[in-house]
Amino acid sequence: MEDARVISELQSRSLAGQITHRARTGRAIERFGTFDHASMSSLTLTTRGH
């Protein structure tokens, strides 16, 4: 949740707007079908510097 809060401020969105944005992005990725859970987990860890 803290991550969403920080990004919402950087993107000039409300916290609710940021969560909605992430939900829409997630649904679009799922519909596209190229990414699976393992791919998304790997991407998330990479972008966080882990």
DRENPA-3360 file (N, C-alpha, C; in nm, 2 decimals, always signed):
BEGIN
1 = MEDARVIS = +0.08/-0.12/+0.00/+0.00/+0.00/+0.00/+0.09/+0.13/+0.00 ~ +0.20/+0.12/+0.07/+0.29/+0.23/+0.08/+0.34/+0.26/-0.06 ~ +0.38/+0.16/-0.14/+0.42/+0.18/-0.27/+0.32/+0.25/-0.36 ~ +0.20/+0.21/-0.35/+0.09/+0.28/-0.42/+0.08/+0.43/-0.38 ~ +0.10/+0.45/-0.25/+0.09/+0.59/-0.20/+0.20/+0.68/-0.26 ~ +0.32/+0.63/-0.26/+0.44/+0.70/-0.31/+0.42/+0.73/-0.46 ~ +0.38/+0.62/-0.54/+0.36/+0.64/-0.68/+0.25/+0.73/-0.71 ~ +0.14/+0.73/-0.63/+0.03/+0.82/-0.66/+0.07/+0.97/-0.65;
9 = ELQSRSLA = +0.16/+0.99/-0.55/+0.21/+1.13/-0.54/+0.30/+1.17/-0.66 ~ +0.38/+1.08/-0.70/+0.47/+1.11/-0.82/+0.39/+1.13/-0.95 ~ +0.28/+1.06/-0.96/+0.20/+1.06/-1.08/+0.08/+1.16/-1.07 ~ +0.08/+1.23/-0.96/-0.03/+1.33/-0.94/-0.17/+1.26/-0.95 ~ -0.18/+1.14/-0.88/-0.31/+1.07/-0.87/-0.35/+1.06/-0.73 ~ -0.47/+1.05/-0.70/-0.52/+1.01/-0.57/-0.48/+0.87/-0.54 ~ -0.47/+0.83/-0.41/-0.44/+0.69/-0.38/-0.54/+0.60/-0.45 ~ -0.67/+0.63/-0.44/-0.78/+0.55/-0.50/-0.75/+0.55/-0.65;
17 = GQITHRAR = -0.72/+0.66/-0.71/-0.69/+0.66/-0.86/-0.57/+0.57/-0.89 ~ -0.47/+0.57/-0.81/-0.35/+0.49/-0.84/-0.39/+0.34/-0.83 ~ -0.47/+0.30/-0.73/-0.51/+0.16/-0.71/-0.59/+0.12/-0.83 ~ -0.68/+0.21/-0.88/-0.77/+0.18/-0.99/-0.68/+0.17/-1.12 ~ -0.58/+0.25/-1.13/-0.49/+0.24/-1.25/-0.42/+0.11/-1.25 ~ -0.37/+0.07/-1.13/-0.30/-0.06/-1.12/-0.39/-0.18/-1.15 ~ -0.52/-0.17/-1.11/-0.61/-0.28/-1.14/-0.64/-0.28/-1.29 ~ -0.66/-0.17/-1.35/-0.68/-0.17/-1.50/-0.56/-0.22/-1.57;
25 = TGRAIERF = -0.44/-0.18/-1.53/-0.32/-0.23/-1.59/-0.31/-0.38/-1.58 ~ -0.33/-0.43/-1.46/-0.33/-0.57/-1.43/-0.43/-0.65/-1.52 ~ -0.55/-0.60/-1.53/-0.65/-0.67/-1.61/-0.61/-0.67/-1.76 ~ -0.55/-0.56/-1.80/-0.51/-0.56/-1.94/-0.39/-0.66/-1.97 ~ -0.30/-0.67/-1.87/-0.19/-0.76/-1.89/-0.25/-0.91/-1.89 ~ -0.34/-0.93/-1.80/-0.40/-1.07/-1.80/-0.47/-1.10/-1.93 ~ -0.54/-1.01/-1.98/-0.62/-1.03/-2.11/-0.52/-1.05/-2.23 ~ -0.41/-0.98/-2.22/-0.31/-0.99/-2.33/-0.25/-1.13/-2.34;
33 = GTFDHASM = -0.24/-1.19/-2.22/-0.20/-1.34/-2.21/-0.06/-1.37/-2.22 ~ +0.03/-1.28/-2.25/+0.17/-1.31/-2.26/+0.24/-1.33/-2.12 ~ +0.19/-1.26/-2.02/+0.25/-1.27/-1.89/+0.18/-1.37/-1.81 ~ +0.25/-1.45/-1.73/+0.19/-1.53/-1.63/+0.24/-1.49/-1.50 ~ +0.20/-1.55/-1.39/+0.23/-1.51/-1.26/+0.39/-1.50/-1.24 ~ +0.46/-1.60/-1.28/+0.60/-1.61/-1.26/+0.67/-1.49/-1.34 ~ +0.62/-1.46/-1.46/+0.68/-1.35/-1.53/+0.66/-1.21/-1.46 ~ +0.54/-1.20/-1.41/+0.50/-1.07/-1.34/+0.58/-1.06/-1.21;
41 = SSLTLTTR = +0.60/-1.17/-1.14/+0.67/-1.17/-1.01/+0.82/-1.13/-1.04 ~ +0.87/-1.19/-1.14/+1.01/-1.16/-1.18/+1.02/-1.01/-1.22 ~ +0.93/-0.96/-1.29/+0.93/-0.82/-1.34/+0.92/-0.73/-1.21 ~ +0.83/-0.76/-1.12/+0.82/-0.68/-1.00/+0.94/-0.68/-0.92 ~ +1.01/-0.79/-0.90/+1.13/-0.80/-0.82/+1.24/-0.72/-0.89 ~ +1.25/-0.73/-1.02/+1.35/-0.66/-1.10/+1.34/-0.50/-1.09 ~ +1.21/-0.46/-1.10/+1.19/-0.31/-1.09/+1.21/-0.26/-0.95 ~ +1.20/-0.34/-0.85/+1.22/-0.29/-0.71/+1.37/-0.31/-0.67;
49 = GH = +1.45/-0.36/-0.76/+1.59/-0.37/-0.73/+1.63/-0.49/-0.64 ~ +1.55/-0.59/-0.64/+1.58/-0.71/-0.56/+1.65/-0.82/-0.64;
% end
